Amino acid sequence: MLWGAHSGGLELRTEGGETRLRAIFPYGRETVLGEGLGRERREMVAARAFADRIERGEDVHFLSGHDFNKPLASRSAGTLTLTETDEALTVEARIGADMGQVSYVRDFLSAHAAGLVRGLSPGFRVRPGGETVEERGNAILRTIWAADLIEISAVTKPAYPQAQIEARNWQPYDEGAQRSGRRPTALRWR
């Protein structure tokens, strides 16, 4: 699974023992992922790319550091709200006072208070046909049009500003298929 991140958009407020989190993952922001095979690799998540699962009300988890063993909120628990617009995905989570007794929750809240956790990073799988890869001079741009949002995480340091992806393993189809003879990672899952 690949993850996107946004720096500076994670806000926490505590009232009556409950902590409320609000974060924004912006759409339509092209970002540089790195270089590979002498080409700059770029990616962009298009507006409402996560709409299908969100509109169907499917469960999505809010995690600490992409770790499913460290859940902070979820839609099924009624503690996570996701709202999509053409500009961004807005995430609102409630972490109850009773969750403050859990060690990893205390660690997350302390790290945020110290200014160490400020990024937002969604974990998702690209749907079949949900992406395009195009060449732009000496760069390759991958645009995500439709993806299944599985989880959203608070992260310590996003890999790049705006809507970035932290951990990825993809290649344009023609290069990956020629070298490996199998379906490239970019077309399998994200």
Secondary structure, 3 states (H helix, E strand, C coil): CEEEEECCCEEEEEECCEEEEEEEEECCCCEEEEEECCEEEEEEECCCCCHHHHHCCCCCEEEECCEEEEEEEECCCCCEEEEECCCEEEEEEEECHHHHHCHHHHHHHHHHHCCCCCEEEEEEEECCCCEEEEEECCEEEEEECCEEEEEEEEECCCCCCCCEECCCCCCCHHHHHHHHCCCCHHHHCC
